[in-house]
Amino acid sequence: MPKKKEVKKAESKEGDFKTFAFLATFLSIIGFIIALLVKRDDKYVMYYAKQGLVVFIAAIIVSVVGWVLFWIPVLGWIIKGVLNLIIAIIWIFSWIYALSGKMKLTPIVGQYADKIKL
């Protein structure tokens, strides 16, 4: 019986860093701040926290560009919609990767997150 408890402890630890990594990506800037304050020493969590921060910054940029494009009838609206869809897909990829247990670069924005040194 004691061996089962030890296995549960190991699973709990593994789930802990995955959960924090997921929250860091899911909550964007808030998740980044939480990870920075609580799990700064956890390499895995900070890896995904930085990616969540870059996704947030990309979303802000797309929002500003989308606002400008909104004034261009039809074509601007289509481009804005496509950009928003791309950001949503990247965001979802970051969640999936954070829960995978492996450190994978999130498409498009992951390379910029690697350049952030904390």
KOLKOL-243656 format. One record per atom (N, C-alpha, C): atom name; residue in one letter; chain; x, y, z. Coordinates in nm, 4 decimals. Layout:
// residues N
[r 'CA' 'A' 'A' [X Y Z]]
...
END
This chain:
// residues 118
[r 'N' 'M' 'A' [0.0794 -0.1212 0.0000]]
[r 'CA' 'M' 'A' [0.0000 0.0000 0.0000]]
[r 'C' 'M' 'A' [0.0839 0.1281 0.0000]]
[r 'N' 'P' 'A' [0.1923 0.1382 0.0759]]
[r 'CA' 'P' 'A' [0.2694 0.2615 0.0781]]
[r 'C' 'P' 'A' [0.3230 0.2999 -0.0604]]
[r 'N' 'K' 'A' [0.3503 0.2021 -0.1448]]
[r 'CA' 'K' 'A' [0.4018 0.2321 -0.2775]]
[r 'C' 'K' 'A' [0.2999 0.3112 -0.3589]]
[r 'N' 'K' 'A' [0.1731 0.2818 -0.3452]]
[r 'CA' 'K' 'A' [0.0692 0.3546 -0.4179]]
[r 'C' 'K' 'A' [0.0665 0.5012 -0.3763]]
[r 'N' 'K' 'A' [0.0860 0.5268 -0.2490]]
[r 'CA' 'K' 'A' [0.0878 0.6649 -0.2018]]
[r 'C' 'K' 'A' [0.2054 0.7401 -0.2617]]
[r 'N' 'E' 'A' [0.3207 0.6724 -0.2724]]
[r 'CA' 'E' 'A' [0.4380 0.7361 -0.3321]]
[r 'C' 'E' 'A' [0.4143 0.7674 -0.4787]]
[r 'N' 'V' 'A' [0.3469 0.6766 -0.5491]]
[r 'CA' 'V' 'A' [0.3151 0.6999 -0.6906]]
[r 'C' 'V' 'A' [0.2222 0.8198 -0.7030]]
[r 'N' 'K' 'A' [0.1239 0.8286 -0.6165]]
[r 'CA' 'K' 'A' [0.0319 0.9419 -0.6205]]
[r 'C' 'K' 'A' [0.1053 1.0732 -0.5946]]
[r 'N' 'K' 'A' [0.2040 1.0700 -0.5058]]
[r 'CA' 'K' 'A' [0.2825 1.1898 -0.4786]]
[r 'C' 'K' 'A' [0.3565 1.2353 -0.6028]]
[r 'N' 'A' 'A' [0.4176 1.1422 -0.6729]]
[r 'CA' 'A' 'A' [0.4919 1.1749 -0.7952]]
[r 'C' 'A' 'A' [0.3978 1.2298 -0.9007]]
[r 'N' 'E' 'A' [0.2801 1.1679 -0.9156]]
[r 'CA' 'E' 'A' [0.1822 1.2177 -1.0117]]
[r 'C' 'E' 'A' [0.1359 1.3574 -0.9729]]
[r 'N' 'S' 'A' [0.1201 1.3789 -0.8445]]
[r 'CA' 'S' 'A' [0.0768 1.5104 -0.7975]]
[r 'C' 'S' 'A' [0.1800 1.6176 -0.8325]]
[r 'N' 'K' 'A' [0.3081 1.5849 -0.8136]]
[r 'CA' 'K' 'A' [0.4130 1.6806 -0.8487]]
[r 'C' 'K' 'A' [0.4133 1.7095 -0.9973]]
[r 'N' 'E' 'A' [0.3997 1.6044 -1.0781]]
[r 'CA' 'E' 'A' [0.3989 1.6215 -1.2229]]
[r 'C' 'E' 'A' [0.2778 1.7045 -1.2645]]
[r 'N' 'G' 'A' [0.1641 1.6748 -1.2086]]
[r 'CA' 'G' 'A' [0.0438 1.7498 -1.2391]]
[r 'C' 'G' 'A' [0.0544 1.8941 -1.1945]]
[r 'N' 'D' 'A' [0.1307 1.9162 -1.0861]]
[r 'CA' 'D' 'A' [0.1470 2.0507 -1.0330]]
[r 'C' 'D' 'A' [0.2172 2.1422 -1.1338]]
[r 'N' 'F' 'A' [0.3284 2.0983 -1.1900]]
[r 'CA' 'F' 'A' [0.3989 2.1860 -1.2827]]
[r 'C' 'F' 'A' [0.3219 2.1993 -1.4140]]
[r 'N' 'K' 'A' [0.2507 2.0951 -1.4539]]
[r 'CA' 'K' 'A' [0.1672 2.1052 -1.5739]]
[r 'C' 'K' 'A' [0.0523 2.2023 -1.5510]]
[r 'N' 'T' 'A' [-0.0067 2.1957 -1.4327]]
[r 'CA' 'T' 'A' [-0.1180 2.2848 -1.4007]]
[r 'C' 'T' 'A' [-0.0725 2.4301 -1.3993]]
[r 'N' 'F' 'A' [0.0396 2.4563 -1.3351]]
[r 'CA' 'F' 'A' [0.0903 2.5936 -1.3321]]
[r 'C' 'F' 'A' [0.1294 2.6416 -1.4720]]
[r 'N' 'A' 'A' [0.1875 2.5550 -1.5535]]
[r 'CA' 'A' 'A' [0.2236 2.5923 -1.6905]]
[r 'C' 'A' 'A' [0.0976 2.6226 -1.7711]]
[r 'N' 'F' 'A' [-0.0057 2.5396 -1.7536]]
[r 'CA' 'F' 'A' [-0.1323 2.5644 -1.8229]]
[r 'C' 'F' 'A' [-0.1925 2.6972 -1.7797]]
[r 'N' 'L' 'A' [-0.1966 2.7208 -1.6499]]
[r 'CA' 'L' 'A' [-0.2531 2.8470 -1.6002]]
[r 'C' 'L' 'A' [-0.1730 2.9675 -1.6492]]
[r 'N' 'A' 'A' [-0.0421 2.9516 -1.6588]]
[r 'CA' 'A' 'A' [0.0416 3.0619 -1.7074]]
[r 'C' 'A' 'A' [0.0071 3.0958 -1.8516]]
[r 'N' 'T' 'A' [-0.0231 2.9956 -1.9335]]
[r 'CA' 'T' 'A' [-0.0593 3.0231 -2.0731]]
[r 'C' 'T' 'A' [-0.2049 3.0654 -2.0843]]
[r 'N' 'F' 'A' [-0.2913 3.0018 -2.0085]]
[r 'CA' 'F' 'A' [-0.4346 3.0301 -2.0170]]
[r 'C' 'F' 'A' [-0.4680 3.1716 -1.9692]]
[r 'N' 'L' 'A' [-0.4044 3.2140 -1.8623]]
[r 'CA' 'L' 'A' [-0.4347 3.3449 -1.8044]]
[r 'C' 'L' 'A' [-0.3484 3.4581 -1.8599]]
[r 'N' 'S' 'A' [-0.2690 3.4304 -1.9599]]
[r 'CA' 'S' 'A' [-0.1850 3.5298 -2.0294]]
[r 'C' 'S' 'A' [-0.1002 3.6110 -1.9334]]
[r 'N' 'I' 'A' [-0.1226 3.7415 -1.9293]]
[r 'CA' 'I' 'A' [-0.0390 3.8321 -1.8493]]
[r 'C' 'I' 'A' [-0.0560 3.8039 -1.6999]]
[r 'N' 'I' 'A' [-0.1773 3.7740 -1.6572]]
[r 'CA' 'I' 'A' [-0.2019 3.7415 -1.5162]]
[r 'C' 'I' 'A' [-0.1295 3.6110 -1.4804]]
[r 'N' 'G' 'A' [-0.1383 3.5124 -1.5697]]
[r 'CA' 'G' 'A' [-0.0692 3.3856 -1.5479]]
[r 'C' 'G' 'A' [0.0811 3.4029 -1.5428]]
[r 'N' 'F' 'A' [0.1334 3.4908 -1.6280]]
[r 'CA' 'F' 'A' [0.2771 3.5191 -1.6263]]
[r 'C' 'F' 'A' [0.3187 3.5768 -1.4919]]
[r 'N' 'I' 'A' [0.2423 3.6717 -1.4422]]
[r 'CA' 'I' 'A' [0.2739 3.7354 -1.3130]]
[r 'C' 'I' 'A' [0.2661 3.6333 -1.1996]]
[r 'N' 'I' 'A' [0.1621 3.5489 -1.2018]]
[r 'CA' 'I' 'A' [0.1479 3.4459 -1.0984]]
[r 'C' 'I' 'A' [0.2666 3.3499 -1.1029]]
[r 'N' 'A' 'A' [0.3025 3.3052 -1.2232]]
[r 'CA' 'A' 'A' [0.4160 3.2131 -1.2381]]
[r 'C' 'A' 'A' [0.5449 3.2792 -1.1914]]
[r 'N' 'L' 'A' [0.5608 3.4057 -1.2238]]
[r 'CA' 'L' 'A' [0.6811 3.4789 -1.1843]]
[r 'C' 'L' 'A' [0.6911 3.4888 -1.0318]]
[r 'N' 'L' 'A' [0.5783 3.5085 -0.9658]]
[r 'CA' 'L' 'A' [0.5786 3.5222 -0.8206]]
[r 'C' 'L' 'A' [0.5872 3.3881 -0.7473]]
[r 'N' 'V' 'A' [0.5211 3.2854 -0.8011]]
[r 'CA' 'V' 'A' [0.5084 3.1588 -0.7288]]
[r 'C' 'V' 'A' [0.6075 3.0522 -0.7761]]
[r 'N' 'K' 'A' [0.6301 3.0420 -0.9056]]
[r 'CA' 'K' 'A' [0.7096 2.9325 -0.9614]]
[r 'C' 'K' 'A' [0.8296 2.9814 -1.0421]]
[r 'N' 'R' 'A' [0.8904 3.0874 -0.9999]]
[r 'CA' 'R' 'A' [1.0023 3.1457 -1.0744]]
[r 'C' 'R' 'A' [1.1183 3.0473 -1.0940]]
[r 'N' 'D' 'A' [1.1393 2.9571 -1.0010]]
[r 'CA' 'D' 'A' [1.2497 2.8622 -1.0088]]
[r 'C' 'D' 'A' [1.2171 2.7378 -1.0925]]
[r 'N' 'D' 'A' [1.0917 2.7207 -1.1299]]
[r 'CA' 'D' 'A' [1.0512 2.6047 -1.2091]]
[r 'C' 'D' 'A' [1.0708 2.6356 -1.3575]]
[r 'N' 'K' 'A' [1.1692 2.5709 -1.4171]]
[r 'CA' 'K' 'A' [1.2060 2.5975 -1.5562]]
[r 'C' 'K' 'A' [1.0893 2.5712 -1.6519]]
[r 'N' 'Y' 'A' [1.0170 2.4622 -1.6286]]
[r 'CA' 'Y' 'A' [0.9053 2.4255 -1.7162]]
[r 'C' 'Y' 'A' [0.7936 2.5297 -1.7112]]
[r 'N' 'V' 'A' [0.7549 2.5699 -1.5928]]
[r 'CA' 'V' 'A' [0.6475 2.6679 -1.5766]]
[r 'C' 'V' 'A' [0.6879 2.8015 -1.6380]]
[r 'N' 'M' 'A' [0.8092 2.8465 -1.6134]]
[r 'CA' 'M' 'A' [0.8540 2.9746 -1.6683]]
[r 'C' 'M' 'A' [0.8672 2.9700 -1.8204]]
[r 'N' 'Y' 'A' [0.9018 2.8532 -1.8742]]
[r 'CA' 'Y' 'A' [0.9098 2.8370 -2.0193]]
[r 'C' 'Y' 'A' [0.7744 2.8698 -2.0821]]
[r 'N' 'Y' 'A' [0.6683 2.8148 -2.0256]]
[r 'CA' 'Y' 'A' [0.5344 2.8397 -2.0796]]
[r 'C' 'Y' 'A' [0.4774 2.9737 -2.0352]]
[r 'N' 'A' 'A' [0.5197 3.0238 -1.9218]]
[r 'CA' 'A' 'A' [0.4761 3.1570 -1.8793]]
[r 'C' 'A' 'A' [0.5264 3.2629 -1.9777]]
[r 'N' 'K' 'A' [0.6520 3.2480 -2.0199]]
[r 'CA' 'K' 'A' [0.7075 3.3417 -2.1179]]
[r 'C' 'K' 'A' [0.6338 3.3307 -2.2516]]
[r 'N' 'Q' 'A' [0.5983 3.2090 -2.2891]]
[r 'CA' 'Q' 'A' [0.5235 3.1934 -2.4132]]
[r 'C' 'Q' 'A' [0.3844 3.2552 -2.4012]]
[r 'N' 'G' 'A' [0.3220 3.2408 -2.2850]]
[r 'CA' 'G' 'A' [0.1923 3.3042 -2.2617]]
[r 'C' 'G' 'A' [0.2015 3.4561 -2.2686]]
[r 'N' 'L' 'A' [0.3111 3.5105 -2.2175]]
[r 'CA' 'L' 'A' [0.3330 3.6551 -2.2247]]
[r 'C' 'L' 'A' [0.3467 3.7008 -2.3700]]
[r 'N' 'V' 'A' [0.4211 3.6267 -2.4497]]
[r 'CA' 'V' 'A' [0.4402 3.6642 -2.5898]]
[r 'C' 'V' 'A' [0.3091 3.6504 -2.6674]]
[r 'N' 'V' 'A' [0.2289 3.5494 -2.6367]]
[r 'CA' 'V' 'A' [0.0975 3.5362 -2.7011]]
[r 'C' 'V' 'A' [0.0112 3.6569 -2.6653]]
[r 'N' 'F' 'A' [0.0176 3.7004 -2.5407]]
[r 'CA' 'F' 'A' [-0.0578 3.8186 -2.4979]]
[r 'C' 'F' 'A' [-0.0128 3.9430 -2.5746]]
[r 'N' 'I' 'A' [0.1173 3.9619 -2.5866]]
[r 'CA' 'I' 'A' [0.1698 4.0773 -2.6604]]
[r 'C' 'I' 'A' [0.1286 4.0695 -2.8067]]
[r 'N' 'A' 'A' [0.1351 3.9505 -2.8659]]
[r 'CA' 'A' 'A' [0.0925 3.9323 -3.0051]]
[r 'C' 'A' 'A' [-0.0555 3.9637 -3.0202]]
[r 'N' 'A' 'A' [-0.1356 3.9251 -2.9234]]
[r 'CA' 'A' 'A' [-0.2798 3.9537 -2.9277]]
[r 'C' 'A' 'A' [-0.3054 4.1044 -2.9218]]
[r 'N' 'I' 'A' [-0.2283 4.1761 -2.8421]]
[r 'CA' 'I' 'A' [-0.2420 4.3215 -2.8358]]
[r 'C' 'I' 'A' [-0.2067 4.3831 -2.9709]]
[r 'N' 'I' 'A' [-0.0972 4.3384 -3.0308]]
[r 'CA' 'I' 'A' [-0.0548 4.3897 -3.1611]]
[r 'C' 'I' 'A' [-0.1614 4.3607 -3.2669]]
[r 'N' 'V' 'A' [-0.2122 4.2377 -3.2672]]
[r 'CA' 'V' 'A' [-0.3171 4.2013 -3.3634]]
[r 'C' 'V' 'A' [-0.4427 4.2847 -3.3399]]
[r 'N' 'S' 'A' [-0.4735 4.3136 -3.2162]]
[r 'CA' 'S' 'A' [-0.5896 4.3958 -3.1846]]
[r 'C' 'S' 'A' [-0.5750 4.5367 -3.2417]]
[r 'N' 'V' 'A' [-0.4573 4.5953 -3.2249]]
[r 'CA' 'V' 'A' [-0.4324 4.7303 -3.2780]]
[r 'C' 'V' 'A' [-0.4372 4.7294 -3.4311]]
[r 'N' 'V' 'A' [-0.3694 4.6308 -3.4911]]
[r 'CA' 'V' 'A' [-0.3704 4.6193 -3.6374]]
[r 'C' 'V' 'A' [-0.5134 4.5940 -3.6867]]
[r 'N' 'G' 'A' [-0.5857 4.5091 -3.6149]]
[r 'CA' 'G' 'A' [-0.7247 4.4807 -3.6507]]
[r 'C' 'G' 'A' [-0.8130 4.6035 -3.6424]]
[r 'N' 'W' 'A' [-0.7890 4.6872 -3.5443]]
[r 'CA' 'W' 'A' [-0.8673 4.8099 -3.5308]]
[r 'C' 'W' 'A' [-0.8438 4.9010 -3.6513]]
[r 'N' 'V' 'A' [-0.7197 4.9103 -3.6966]]
[r 'CA' 'V' 'A' [-0.6877 4.9911 -3.8147]]
[r 'C' 'V' 'A' [-0.7512 4.9289 -3.9394]]
[r 'N' 'L' 'A' [-0.7386 4.7973 -3.9524]]
[r 'CA' 'L' 'A' [-0.7931 4.7285 -4.0697]]
[r 'C' 'L' 'A' [-0.9455 4.7303 -4.0736]]
[r 'N' 'F' 'A' [-1.0069 4.7451 -3.9583]]
[r 'CA' 'F' 'A' [-1.1527 4.7472 -3.9502]]
[r 'C' 'F' 'A' [-1.2120 4.8574 -4.0369]]
[r 'N' 'W' 'A' [-1.1368 4.9627 -4.0586]]
[r 'CA' 'W' 'A' [-1.1861 5.0766 -4.1362]]
[r 'C' 'W' 'A' [-1.1811 5.0505 -4.2865]]
[r 'N' 'I' 'A' [-1.1187 4.9412 -4.3275]]
[r 'CA' 'I' 'A' [-1.1175 4.9032 -4.4689]]
[r 'C' 'I' 'A' [-1.2336 4.8057 -4.4902]]
[r 'N' 'P' 'A' [-1.3344 4.8476 -4.5644]]
[r 'CA' 'P' 'A' [-1.4520 4.7610 -4.5816]]
[r 'C' 'P' 'A' [-1.4158 4.6244 -4.6400]]
[r 'N' 'V' 'A' [-1.4820 4.5253 -4.5978]]
[r 'CA' 'V' 'A' [-1.4769 4.3847 -4.6368]]
[r 'C' 'V' 'A' [-1.3367 4.3235 -4.6239]]
[r 'N' 'L' 'A' [-1.2403 4.3668 -4.7022]]
[r 'CA' 'L' 'A' [-1.1064 4.3089 -4.6976]]
[r 'C' 'L' 'A' [-1.0440 4.3248 -4.5583]]
[r 'N' 'G' 'A' [-1.0553 4.4418 -4.5010]]
[r 'CA' 'G' 'A' [-1.0028 4.4666 -4.3671]]
[r 'C' 'G' 'A' [-1.0715 4.3804 -4.2634]]
[r 'N' 'W' 'A' [-1.2011 4.3614 -4.2780]]
[r 'CA' 'W' 'A' [-1.2764 4.2788 -4.1834]]
[r 'C' 'W' 'A' [-1.2321 4.1336 -4.1930]]
[r 'N' 'I' 'A' [-1.2093 4.0869 -4.3158]]
[r 'CA' 'I' 'A' [-1.1649 3.9483 -4.3351]]
[r 'C' 'I' 'A' [-1.0257 3.9285 -4.2746]]
[r 'N' 'I' 'A' [-0.9339 4.0212 -4.3032]]
[r 'CA' 'I' 'A' [-0.7979 4.0104 -4.2494]]
[r 'C' 'I' 'A' [-0.8006 4.0136 -4.0972]]
[r 'N' 'K' 'A' [-0.8825 4.1027 -4.0407]]
[r 'CA' 'K' 'A' [-0.8950 4.1118 -3.8951]]
[r 'C' 'K' 'A' [-0.9441 3.9798 -3.8367]]
[r 'N' 'G' 'A' [-1.0437 3.9209 -3.8994]]
[r 'CA' 'G' 'A' [-1.0969 3.7929 -3.8528]]
[r 'C' 'G' 'A' [-0.9938 3.6810 -3.8600]]
[r 'N' 'V' 'A' [-0.9177 3.6784 -3.9694]]
[r 'CA' 'V' 'A' [-0.8143 3.5759 -3.9860]]
[r 'C' 'V' 'A' [-0.7051 3.5934 -3.8806]]
[r 'N' 'L' 'A' [-0.6621 3.7157 -3.8573]]
[r 'CA' 'L' 'A' [-0.5591 3.7414 -3.7554]]
[r 'C' 'L' 'A' [-0.6064 3.6997 -3.6166]]
[r 'N' 'N' 'A' [-0.7320 3.7313 -3.5844]]
[r 'CA' 'N' 'A' [-0.7868 3.6913 -3.4546]]
[r 'C' 'N' 'A' [-0.7944 3.5393 -3.4425]]
[r 'N' 'L' 'A' [-0.8300 3.4727 -3.5510]]
[r 'CA' 'L' 'A' [-0.8357 3.3270 -3.5506]]
[r 'C' 'L' 'A' [-0.6964 3.2670 -3.5298]]
[r 'N' 'I' 'A' [-0.5965 3.3235 -3.5948]]
[r 'CA' 'I' 'A' [-0.4584 3.2755 -3.5795]]
[r 'C' 'I' 'A' [-0.4126 3.2888 -3.4343]]
[r 'N' 'I' 'A' [-0.4416 3.4030 -3.3729]]
[r 'CA' 'I' 'A' [-0.4039 3.4232 -3.2321]]
[r 'C' 'I' 'A' [-0.4755 3.3221 -3.1429]]
[r 'N' 'A' 'A' [-0.6035 3.2966 -3.1680]]
[r 'CA' 'A' 'A' [-0.6788 3.1997 -3.0880]]
[r 'C' 'A' 'A' [-0.6180 3.0599 -3.1024]]
[r 'N' 'I' 'A' [-0.5796 3.0229 -3.2235]]
[r 'CA' 'I' 'A' [-0.5192 2.8915 -3.2467]]
[r 'C' 'I' 'A' [-0.3844 2.8803 -3.1759]]
[r 'N' 'I' 'A' [-0.3040 2.9852 -3.1849]]
[r 'CA' 'I' 'A' [-0.1736 2.9854 -3.1158]]
[r 'C' 'I' 'A' [-0.1940 2.9721 -2.9653]]
[r 'N' 'W' 'A' [-0.2924 3.0427 -2.9132]]
[r 'CA' 'W' 'A' [-0.3223 3.0383 -2.7697]]
[r 'C' 'W' 'A' [-0.3604 2.8958 -2.7281]]
[r 'N' 'I' 'A' [-0.4449 2.8311 -2.8075]]
[r 'CA' 'I' 'A' [-0.4870 2.6938 -2.7771]]
[r 'C' 'I' 'A' [-0.3678 2.5980 -2.7858]]
[r 'N' 'F' 'A' [-0.2810 2.6170 -2.8861]]
[r 'CA' 'F' 'A' [-0.1600 2.5353 -2.8946]]
[r 'C' 'F' 'A' [-0.0761 2.5496 -2.7682]]
[r 'N' 'S' 'A' [-0.0659 2.6706 -2.7153]]
[r 'CA' 'S' 'A' [0.0146 2.6900 -2.5941]]
[r 'C' 'S' 'A' [-0.0451 2.6123 -2.4768]]
[r 'N' 'W' 'A' [-0.1763 2.6021 -2.4689]]
[r 'CA' 'W' 'A' [-0.2397 2.5235 -2.3625]]
[r 'C' 'W' 'A' [-0.2047 2.3765 -2.3770]]
[r 'N' 'I' 'A' [-0.2199 2.3263 -2.5004]]
[r 'CA' 'I' 'A' [-0.1947 2.1848 -2.5265]]
[r 'C' 'I' 'A' [-0.0489 2.1497 -2.4950]]
[r 'N' 'Y' 'A' [0.0421 2.2333 -2.5409]]
[r 'CA' 'Y' 'A' [0.1840 2.2076 -2.5163]]
[r 'C' 'Y' 'A' [0.2173 2.2152 -2.3681]]
[r 'N' 'A' 'A' [0.1562 2.3087 -2.2962]]
[r 'CA' 'A' 'A' [0.1826 2.3215 -2.1524]]
[r 'C' 'A' 'A' [0.1372 2.1968 -2.0767]]
[r 'N' 'L' 'A' [0.0299 2.1358 -2.1219]]
[r 'CA' 'L' 'A' [-0.0213 2.0154 -2.0557]]
[r 'C' 'L' 'A' [0.0490 1.8880 -2.1020]]
[r 'N' 'S' 'A' [0.1313 1.8978 -2.2060]]
[r 'CA' 'S' 'A' [0.1966 1.7796 -2.2625]]
[r 'C' 'S' 'A' [0.3079 1.7240 -2.1745]]
[r 'N' 'G' 'A' [0.3684 1.8096 -2.0940]]
[r 'CA' 'G' 'A' [0.4813 1.7656 -2.0120]]
[r 'C' 'G' 'A' [0.6145 1.7798 -2.0826]]
[r 'N' 'K' 'A' [0.6125 1.8264 -2.2061]]
[r 'CA' 'K' 'A' [0.7351 1.8465 -2.2837]]
[r 'C' 'K' 'A' [0.7474 1.9939 -2.3196]]
[r 'N' 'M' 'A' [0.8689 2.0409 -2.3265]]
[r 'CA' 'M' 'A' [0.8928 2.1815 -2.3610]]
[r 'C' 'M' 'A' [0.8986 2.1953 -2.5133]]
[r 'N' 'K' 'A' [0.7890 2.2427 -2.5703]]
[r 'CA' 'K' 'A' [0.7785 2.2619 -2.7142]]
[r 'C' 'K' 'A' [0.7547 2.4102 -2.7420]]
[r 'N' 'L' 'A' [0.8121 2.4580 -2.8512]]
[r 'CA' 'L' 'A' [0.7890 2.5966 -2.8901]]
[r 'C' 'L' 'A' [0.6489 2.6122 -2.9464]]
[r 'N' 'T' 'A' [0.5768 2.7097 -2.8971]]
[r 'CA' 'T' 'A' [0.4467 2.7418 -2.9527]]
[r 'C' 'T' 'A' [0.4676 2.8008 -3.0920]]
[r 'N' 'P' 'A' [0.3888 2.7575 -3.1909]]
[r 'CA' 'P' 'A' [0.4088 2.8073 -3.3276]]
[r 'C' 'P' 'A' [0.4079 2.9607 -3.3349]]
[r 'N' 'I' 'A' [0.4904 3.0139 -3.4171]]
[r 'CA' 'I' 'A' [0.5060 3.1558 -3.4500]]
[r 'C' 'I' 'A' [0.5673 3.2368 -3.3362]]
[r 'N' 'V' 'A' [0.5125 3.2290 -3.2156]]
[r 'CA' 'V' 'A' [0.5569 3.3165 -3.1066]]
[r 'C' 'V' 'A' [0.6620 3.2536 -3.0157]]
[r 'N' 'G' 'A' [0.6779 3.1223 -3.0206]]
[r 'CA' 'G' 'A' [0.7693 3.0537 -2.9298]]
[r 'C' 'G' 'A' [0.9132 3.1000 -2.9407]]
[r 'N' 'Q' 'A' [0.9558 3.1308 -3.0628]]
[r 'CA' 'Q' 'A' [1.0948 3.1744 -3.0826]]
[r 'C' 'Q' 'A' [1.1228 3.3071 -3.0115]]
[r 'N' 'Y' 'A' [1.0221 3.3910 -2.9996]]
[r 'CA' 'Y' 'A' [1.0405 3.5199 -2.9308]]
[r 'C' 'Y' 'A' [1.0410 3.5010 -2.7795]]
[r 'N' 'A' 'A' [0.9654 3.4043 -2.7316]]
[r 'CA' 'A' 'A' [0.9627 3.3758 -2.5874]]
[r 'C' 'A' 'A' [1.0977 3.3255 -2.5398]]
[r 'N' 'D' 'A' [1.1674 3.2501 -2.6253]]
[r 'CA' 'D' 'A' [1.3005 3.1995 -2.5886]]
[r 'C' 'D' 'A' [1.4017 3.3119 -2.5666]]
[r 'N' 'K' 'A' [1.3794 3.4266 -2.6250]]
[r 'CA' 'K' 'A' [1.4724 3.5388 -2.6132]]
[r 'C' 'K' 'A' [1.4538 3.6170 -2.4826]]
[r 'N' 'I' 'A' [1.3450 3.5906 -2.4117]]
[r 'CA' 'I' 'A' [1.3203 3.6594 -2.2847]]
[r 'C' 'I' 'A' [1.4039 3.5936 -2.1758]]
[r 'N' 'K' 'A' [1.4875 3.6714 -2.1134]]
[r 'CA' 'K' 'A' [1.5735 3.6208 -2.0058]]
[r 'C' 'K' 'A' [1.5240 3.6756 -1.8730]]
[r 'N' 'L' 'A' [1.4931 3.5836 -1.7810]]
[r 'CA' 'L' 'A' [1.4481 3.6246 -1.6468]]
[r 'C' 'L' 'A' [1.5376 3.5648 -1.5413]]
END
